[in-house]
Amino acid sequence: MFRNFFASPIICIGSISKDIFLPTDEGVIVHTPEDITSKEKVAFEIGGKISIPDRSEGIGGVAANVSVGLSRLGHRAACYSCVGDDEIGSWARKILSSEGVSTRFLKTLSDTSTDLSAIIVLTGRGDRTIFHNRDANEKLQVREEDLARAEWVFVSSLNGDWKGNVHHILEAKKRYGFRLALNPGQHNIKSDGAFVLSLLKEVSVLMLNKDEAIELLLPSHPHEAGESLEDETILIRKLHAAGVPTLCLTDGRRGAWASDGKQIWQCAVPKRSEPVVDATGAGDAFSSGFFGALLAGKTLDTALRYGMANSQSVISAFSATKGLLSKQAMERAIEKCIPQKIS
C-alpha cells in the first residue's frame, strides 16, 4: 500500500495557531483514577497571581506541526488551514514557508483572528494544559477541487463545521482516489464518536492516543467477558474490526503500539539523560514520524521507531516544532528506540 511519496504532495488539513508557553512549578497534581479518560488534573489557587520566570513562542496546531515534521523528513507537504488577516497570520505563513511547507492552501480570512494558545507547562515533568482561542480555524471550509492532485490527505483535529468538511474530503477521495490518514481530535470524538467511528472504513492509516481510542470505542463496545478496553491489544483488534488496516496507538510515558492487522509492535519510551521540558506537540511529532516513515516505504516497526524518536526529540524544548528531526538526525535518533513484537 505504501510507496515512496517524496515526489507527491501530502496535504495536511486541520488547525494552525500561535503557541505561547508559560512554564511554572506552582501547579498541584490532583489524581482522579476513577475518571478513565482524565486520571490526573492540575490545580491552582483561586485568585492567586503566579509569576512566570520565562516564556517562549512557536507555531502550533496539528496541521502545521505535522506538515513541518513531514517536510523535515523530506516529503512535499502542504498545510491546509486558515489564519486571520493579522500580524500573527503573516508570521505563521512565513514560518511554514521557511520550513519548506507549501502555503498554497493556507487561507487568509478578513475580519478574523488567527488562533492563539496559552500553554501552561509544569516544570520538572513537562506536562502541559492548553488554553486555546479558536477563530480562524472555526471557519475552515474544505474545497474538494483543492485535493485533486494529492496522493495522501492527512486529516487532523477539525473545528467549526468539521462534519461538513469531512463530507467534502470523502467526496473528493471518491473522485480523485487519494489515500486518507486520520488523527481525530478528542473534541471530534466527544461531539460525535459514532460519526468518527463510521469514518474508519475510509482510512488507510489511523493515529490516536489510548484515551481517545477508549472514548471512541466505549459506547459501541460494552464490556465483554474477559475483555477490557484498558488492554491495548483489545483496542487494536477492535479498531481493525472497524475497518482500519494500519494504526498506531500512543500512551504517553507507557510508549506506543503499531499494528497492520498481522503483527503488533510495542515500543517503550527510551531512557532519557535530560528532563522533559515540554510535552506539547509530542503526539503530532509521533504522527509525522510514524506516517512519514510509512510514506518512505519503511517497515511497521521502523515507523514506530521514527514516531518515538521524533516525539522524544520534541519534548526536549519548548515549541511543538523546534525539536522535529531531519532525515539525517532521525537515523541517529532511532538507535535508542527498540520495539518489541508482541503479536
N, C-alpha and C positions, 0 to 999 in steps of 0.2 A: 504493500500500500504506500510505503514511503519511498520517495526518490530524492535525489539531490535537488533542492529547490533554491539554490543560491542565486539562480538567474531569474527567479519568478517573484512577483510581488506578493507579500503577505500583508493583508490588511487587518489591522488590529482595531476593533470597534469597541468604544467604551468611554471611560472618563479621562479627563486631564485636569490638573489643578496645580496651584502653588501650595507647597507644604512649608509651614513654619514649625520648627522643632523647639520645644521648651523642656529642657531636662530639669528634673527635680528629685530630691530624695525625701520629700515631705509626704508622699502618698502612703496610706496604710492599706495593706492587703487584707481583704475580707474573704474567707473561704466559705463557699456555698456548694458543697458536694452534692446536695440534693437537686441542684439545677444542672441537668445533664449537658446543656449547651453553653453554660456560663458558670464554671466551677470556681472562678476567682473574680473578685471585683476590687476596685481601688476606691478609697475614701479620703476626702479632705475635710478639714474643719469648716463648718458652715460659717460664713462671714469672715474667714481668715484672709490674710493678704500674704501671698507667698512670693519671696524673692527668687528670681530665676538667674543663676550665675552666668548663663551664656545662652545663645540661640543660634540656630542655623536655618538655612532656607534651601529648598530644592524643588525640582519638578516632581509631580506625583500624578496619581490616577493610574488605573490598571492599563489602559490602552497606551498611555505614554511610557510607563515603566516597561511593559513587555516589548513594545516596538523598539525602545532603546536597547534592551537586552538582546533581542534578535539581531539588531544592526551590529552590535559589538561582536557577535558571533559570525558575522559575515553575510547575513541574509539581507535581502532587499525588503525593507519593512516600511509600512505607511501607518500613520496614526489617524484614525477616523474618529473625530470628536468635535467639540465646539468650545470656542473661547469667546469672551466678550471683546468689544471694541475698546479696549483699555490697555493700560501700561502692562499689566500682568499678562494679558493675552499676547501682546507683542513679544514680551520676554519669553513666554513659553514656546512660541513659534521659533524664535532664534535658538533656544536650547535644543529643540528637536532637530533643526537644520544642522546645527554644529555636530550632532551625533550621527548624521547621515540618514536620518529618518525623513521620509517624504511627508510634506505637509499639504500635499495636493487636496486631501480630504479633510483638512482641519478648517472648519467653517468659523468665520468671524461674524458674530451677531451684534447688531446695533442695539442700543438701549438695554444691554445685558452685561452682567459682571462675570468675569472668569471665576471659576470655582476656587475656593480658598479653604485650607485646612489648618487648624491649630492642633499640634500633636504633643500631648503630654507624655514624656519619656521618663520612666522610673530608672534613675541612675543606679548602677550596681547590678541590675538584672536585664536592662534593655527593653523591657516590656513597655507597651505604649497604649494609650487610649486616644482615639482620634475624634476631634470635633470638626465637622465639615459643614460648610455652607454651599449649597447647590444653587446654581442659577443657570449658567450656560449649558451644563450637562443635562439639565431637565428639559432642554429644548432641542435635543438632538433628534434629527429626522434622517433616517437612512434612505437613500435613493437607490433603487435596485440597479439602475444602469451604472452606478459607480463601481459595482462589483464585477463588471463584465470580464475584466482581464485577470482577476485573481485566481491563483491556484489554490490558495488557502485563505480562509477568513477566520480570525480568532475573535470570538465574542466574549467580552468580559462583563463585569457588573454594569448593567444598563439602568438608567434612571428615566424619569419622565414617562412617556408613553412606551415603556420598554416592551410590552407585548406586541404593540403595533409595529415597532421596529424589528422584533424577532420575526413577525409575519413577513415583512418585506425581505429580510435576509433569507428566509426559507424559500420564498418565491424566486428570488434571484438564484439560489442554489439549484432549484429545479431547472431554471432557464440556462444557466451558464456552467453548471457542473463542477463548481469548486468544492473542496472538502472543508468541513467545519470543525473547529476546535472550540470547546466551551469551557469557560471558567465562571460559573454563575455566582452572582453576589448573594450574600446572606439575606439582603432585603428582598431580592427576587424570590428566594425560596420561602421567606416568611409571607410575602404577599400572595403568592400562588404556587405552592410547591407542586401541586398536581400538574400545572401547566409546564413547569420546568422539567418534571419527570417525563412528560409526554414528548419532550424535545430530544431525549437521549437517543432515540432510534435514528435521529438525523445526524448524530455526532460521530466523528471519527476518533477524536481524542477528547477525553474529559479530564479536567484538573480541578480539584477542590480539596478542602481540608476535611478532617474527620467530623468535626461538629456540623459542618454543612451537609455532609453525606448522611449523618444520622437524622438531621432535621428534614432532609429531603425524603428519606425512606420511611420514617417512623409512622406517618399517618396511613400509608397504604400497606405496611407490613407489620401487623400486630405480632405480639410476642408468640413465638412458636417454641414448642418443647425442645429444650437443649440448645436454643439459639439466642444470641444477644447481639444487638447492633453495636455493642462495645467491641465486638470481635472484628478486627479488620478484614479477615478473610471472608467473613459472612457479608460484610458491607460490600466488598469487592464482587463477590458472587452475585449479589442482588443487583448491583449496578450493571454487571454484564447481562443479567437476565432482562434488564430494561432496554438493552439494545446497544450498549457501548462496547466497541471492540477493544479499545486501548484506553487505559486510565491510570492516573496517579492519585494518591491519597496522602496528605501530609498531616502530621500531628505534633507540630512544634518540637519540643525537646525530645520527643519519643521517636522522631525520624519520619521516614516516608516509605510508601509501598507503591509498586507499579505492577500492572498486570496486562497481558494481552489475551486473557481467556485460556491460555495454555500453560502459562507459568506465572508465578507470583514472586517478585523480588522485594526484599526489605533492606533498607539502608539506615543504619543508626547514625545519629549526629556524631561526627568525629570529635575527639577531644580537642579543646582549644587551649592555646597557651596565653591568649589575651581575653579580656572580658567582652561580653556582648555590649555594644554601645547603644544600638537602636534596632529593634526588630521590624521597623516599618519597611514594607516592601519585600520582606523575606519570601512571602508566598508568591509574589509576582516574579521575583528573581528565580525561584524554583521553577515556575511555569515557563519562563523564557529559556532557561537552561534545558529543562526536560523536552519541551516542544522543539527548541532549536536543534537539539541532538537528533531527535527523530527525523526532522526535516533533512538533516545531513546524512541520513541513512545509518545512523548508529544503532546498535542493539539496544534492547529494552533495559538491560542492566547498566549499560553505559549511559543511557539517557537519564537514569536515576542518579548516577554519579554526577552528571552535568548539573542536574537540578539542585542536588545537595551542595555541591561546591559553590554554585552561584549564590545560593541563599546564605551560606556561611560567610561568603565574602562581603555581601551587602550589609550584614549586621555588624560589621566592624567599623562602621562610620554612620554619622547622621546623613540622611537622604536615601531615598529608595533606588537611586541610580548610580551614585558615586562608586560603589563597590562592584558594579556589574563587570563580569570578566570578558576579556577578549578571547579569541580562539587560542592564542598562544598561552595566555595566562591560565586558561581553562585546562589545558593539557597537563600543566604542572599541578594545579589545584586538585584534580580528581584523584591523584595518587593517595590522598588521605581518606577518600570515601570508598569504603569496601562493602558492596551489597552482598547479601546472602539470599540464595534461592530457598524459599520456604514451601513452595508447592509446584 
